[in-house]
């Protein structure tokens, strides 16, 4: 086992999914592992997993389950999925832990995590996540005491968000809505507005008016670079400097701005802005 772990990308990244029973996990598991008990043949919703570009190590005491789950996750677009058949007596003591685990594999958007310090406190008001997808951002903020509302047009994604919120013991509001219709954009005012990996230019232009004075907007979405042929279509990528022009200097203070690449290799631009007090 030790020689396998020395070369395992999933082990090195600490993205370790242990699908054995809670009792077996408590008896002994790899350090940093996350427990998600699964019956043989049972699927694990993607909301509980790390981003698809990150490596993942699946641990099971059933060889067929370990192999089949790894193959299934690869078929869903995960780049690197390894599996390990667990035998307690082969695990070096220095790599072994016991008891329950508070670890989880999912994470919020990196732009939010990296700029959390700029958010107003939870008491300042509620959070709106536009095109929230499966809700990782609003659940993560709800864990920190924020009142959150996520809006998306895909009911399946919202169901995953509700599942994640329930698993973490927090309450989040989720609302089905087509943001191309201005009447379906919650009016606010909002203390925090999030908009990740969704570009709708007329919607971006309304964000300053939706923020309360002192409110903060965090935006991170796709950017155009020459010769990039990946997803999404050119019309859904920001031009150079476009985010800076979206938030008027007379109304907004620019806290952070970056044009670079996301961890999965896609060109991206991000901004953090605060609406000035009137």
C-alpha positions in Angstrom: 0.0 0.0 0.0 2.8 2.4 0.9 4.4 2.2 -2.5 1.1 2.8 -4.2 0.4 5.9 -2.1 3.8 7.3 -2.9 2.8 7.6 -6.5 -0.9 8.4 -6.0 -2.0 11.8 -7.2 -5.3 11.5 -5.2 -3.4 10.7 -2.0 -1.0 13.6 -2.5 -3.9 16.0 -3.1 -5.8 14.5 -0.1 -8.8 13.9 -2.3 -9.6 10.5 -0.7 -13.1 9.1 -1.0 -13.7 6.2 1.4 -16.9 4.4 0.6 -16.8 1.8 3.3 -19.3 1.7 6.1 -19.1 4.4 8.9 -18.1 1.6 11.4 -15.3 0.3 9.2 -14.1 3.9 8.5 -14.0 4.7 12.2 -12.0 1.6 12.9 -9.2 2.8 10.6 -8.8 4.9 7.5 -6.2 6.9 5.6 -5.3 10.3 7.1 -7.3 13.0 5.4 -9.9 10.6 4.0 -13.6 11.6 3.6 -16.2 9.1 4.5 -19.1 8.6 2.1 -20.6 5.1 2.8 -22.0 3.6 -0.4 -23.7 0.3 -1.1 -22.3 -1.7 -4.0 -23.6 -0.2 -7.2 -24.8 3.0 -5.5 -23.9 6.3 -7.2 -22.4 9.4 -5.5 -23.8 12.8 -6.7 -21.1 15.1 -8.1 -21.9 17.8 -5.6 -20.0 15.9 -2.9 -16.8 15.6 -5.0 -13.9 17.9 -5.8 -13.7 19.6 -9.2 -13.3 17.2 -12.1 -9.8 18.4 -13.0 -8.5 17.4 -9.5 -7.3 13.8 -8.9 -9.4 11.5 -6.8 -8.6 8.3 -4.9 -11.4 5.9 -4.2 -11.0 3.5 -1.2 -13.3 0.4 -0.7 -12.9 -3.0 0.9 -14.7 -4.5 -2.1 -12.4 -4.8 -5.2 -15.3 -4.8 -7.7 -16.9 -1.7 -6.1 -13.6 0.2 -6.0 -12.9 -0.6 -9.7 -16.4 0.0 -10.9 -16.9 3.3 -9.0 -13.5 4.6 -10.4 -14.6 3.7 -13.9 -18.0 5.3 -13.4 -16.4 8.6 -12.2 -14.0 8.6 -15.1 -16.9 8.2 -17.5 -18.4 11.4 -16.0 -15.4 13.4 -17.1 -13.0 13.2 -14.1 -9.4 13.5 -15.3 -7.7 11.2 -12.8 -9.4 8.5 -10.7 -7.4 5.9 -8.8 -8.7 3.1 -6.5 -7.4 1.3 -3.5 -8.7 -1.9 -2.0 -8.5 -1.4 1.7 -6.8 -3.8 4.1 -6.2 -2.4 7.5 -3.2 -4.6 8.3 -1.3 -3.3 5.2 -1.7 0.4 6.1 1.5 1.9 7.7 0.6 3.2 11.2 2.0 6.6 10.4 -0.6 7.0 7.6 -3.5 5.7 9.6 -6.3 7.5 11.5 -9.4 6.3 13.3 -12.7 7.7 14.4 -15.1 9.9 12.4 -13.9 12.6 10.0 -15.0 16.2 9.4 -13.4 16.4 6.0 -15.3 17.0 2.8 -14.2 16.8 -0.8 -16.3 19.6 -2.2 -15.2 23.2 -2.1 -16.6 26.7 -2.9 -15.4 28.7 -5.9 -11.7 29.7 -5.4 -12.4 33.4 -6.1 -14.9 33.4 -3.2 -12.6 31.6 -0.8 -9.6 33.8 -1.7 -11.5 37.0 -1.2 -13.8 36.1 1.7 -12.0 38.7 3.8 -13.7 41.5 1.8 -17.3 40.3 2.5 -19.5 42.3 4.9 -20.4 40.4 8.0 -23.5 38.1 8.0 -25.5 40.7 10.0 -25.1 43.2 7.1 -27.7 41.4 5.0 -28.4 38.5 2.7 -26.4 37.0 -0.2 -27.6 36.4 -3.7 -25.8 33.9 -6.0 -26.8 34.4 -9.6 -26.6 31.2 -11.7 -25.7 29.4 -8.6 -25.5 25.9 -10.2 -25.4 23.2 -7.5 -25.0 25.7 -4.7 -21.5 25.2 -3.3 -21.0 28.9 -2.8 -24.2 29.6 -0.9 -23.8 26.5 1.2 -20.3 27.4 2.1 -21.4 30.9 3.1 -24.4 29.5 5.0 -22.0 27.5 7.1 -20.4 30.9 8.0 -23.7 32.4 9.2 -24.9 34.2 6.0 -28.5 34.1 4.8 -28.3 33.0 1.2 -30.4 32.7 -2.0 -29.2 30.9 -5.1 -31.0 31.3 -8.4 -30.5 29.0 -11.4 -32.6 27.9 -14.4 -31.7 24.2 -13.9 -33.9 22.4 -11.4 -31.5 19.4 -11.2 -28.7 21.7 -10.1 -30.9 23.3 -7.4 -31.9 19.8 -6.2 -28.2 19.1 -5.7 -27.8 22.3 -3.8 -30.6 21.4 -1.5 -28.9 18.0 -1.0 -25.6 19.6 -0.1 -27.2 22.1 2.3 -29.0 19.3 4.1 -25.8 17.2 4.3 -24.1 20.1 5.9 -26.9 21.0 8.3 -27.5 24.5 7.0 -30.5 26.3 5.5 -30.2 27.9 2.0 -32.9 29.2 -0.2 -32.9 28.1 -3.8 -35.1 29.6 -6.5 -35.8 28.4 -10.1 -35.4 31.4 -12.5 -34.3 32.4 -15.9 -32.0 35.3 -15.4 -32.5 36.5 -19.0 -35.9 37.7 -17.8 -35.3 40.9 -15.6 -38.5 40.1 -13.6 -36.9 36.9 -12.4 -33.9 38.6 -10.9 -34.5 39.1 -7.1 -34.4 42.9 -6.6 -32.6 43.1 -3.3 -30.9 45.2 -2.0 -28.2 42.6 -1.3 -25.2 42.7 1.0 -23.3 40.3 -1.3 -23.9 39.3 -4.9 -22.0 36.4 -6.5 -21.8 35.6 -10.2 -19.5 32.7 -11.2 -18.9 31.1 -14.6 -21.9 32.7 -16.1 -21.7 35.7 -18.4 -24.8 37.8 -19.2 -23.6 41.3 -19.8 -26.9 43.1 -19.3 -27.3 41.3 -15.9 -23.8 42.3 -14.9 -24.6 45.9 -15.6 -27.5 45.8 -13.0 -25.3 44.5 -10.1 -24.4 48.0 -8.7 -28.1 48.9 -8.4 -28.9 45.6 -6.7 -26.2 46.1 -4.0 -26.9 48.0 -0.9 -24.4 50.7 0.0 -21.3 49.0 1.3 -22.4 45.8 -0.4 -19.8 43.6 -2.3 -20.1 41.8 -5.6 -17.7 39.0 -6.6 -17.7 38.0 -10.2 -15.5 35.4 -11.9 -16.2 34.2 -15.4 -14.8 33.2 -18.8 -12.3 35.4 -20.6 -11.3 35.5 -24.2 -7.7 34.9 -25.3 -6.4 34.4 -28.8 -6.4 30.9 -30.2 -8.4 29.5 -27.3 -10.9 27.0 -28.8 -12.5 25.5 -25.7 -15.8 26.1 -23.9 -17.7 28.4 -23.9 -18.5 30.1 -27.2 -16.7 33.4 -27.9 -19.7 35.5 -27.2 -19.8 34.2 -23.7 -16.2 35.3 -22.9 -15.1 38.6 -21.5 -12.9 41.0 -23.5 -9.7 42.4 -21.9 -10.6 44.9 -19.3 -14.3 44.4 -19.8 -15.1 43.8 -16.1 -13.5 47.1 -15.1 -15.8 49.0 -17.5 -18.9 47.3 -16.1 -18.7 48.9 -12.7 -18.7 52.7 -12.8 -16.0 54.4 -10.7 -18.5 56.9 -9.3 -20.6 54.2 -7.8 -18.2 51.3 -7.1 -14.8 50.8 -5.5 -12.6 48.2 -7.2 -11.1 46.0 -4.5 -9.5 43.3 -6.7 -9.2 42.5 -10.4 -7.5 39.7 -12.2 -7.2 38.3 -15.7 -5.7 34.9 -15.7 -6.6 31.2 -15.8 -8.8 29.0 -13.6 -7.2 25.8 -12.1 -8.9 23.8 -14.9 -7.0 25.8 -17.5 -9.8 28.0 -18.8 -9.0 31.7 -19.3 -10.9 33.7 -16.7 -11.3 37.2 -15.3 -12.5 38.1 -11.8 -13.4 41.2 -9.9 -14.4 42.2 -6.4 -16.2 45.5 -6.1 -17.8 47.4 -3.2 -20.7 49.8 -3.8 -19.8 53.2 -2.3 -21.8 54.6 0.5 -24.2 57.3 -0.5 
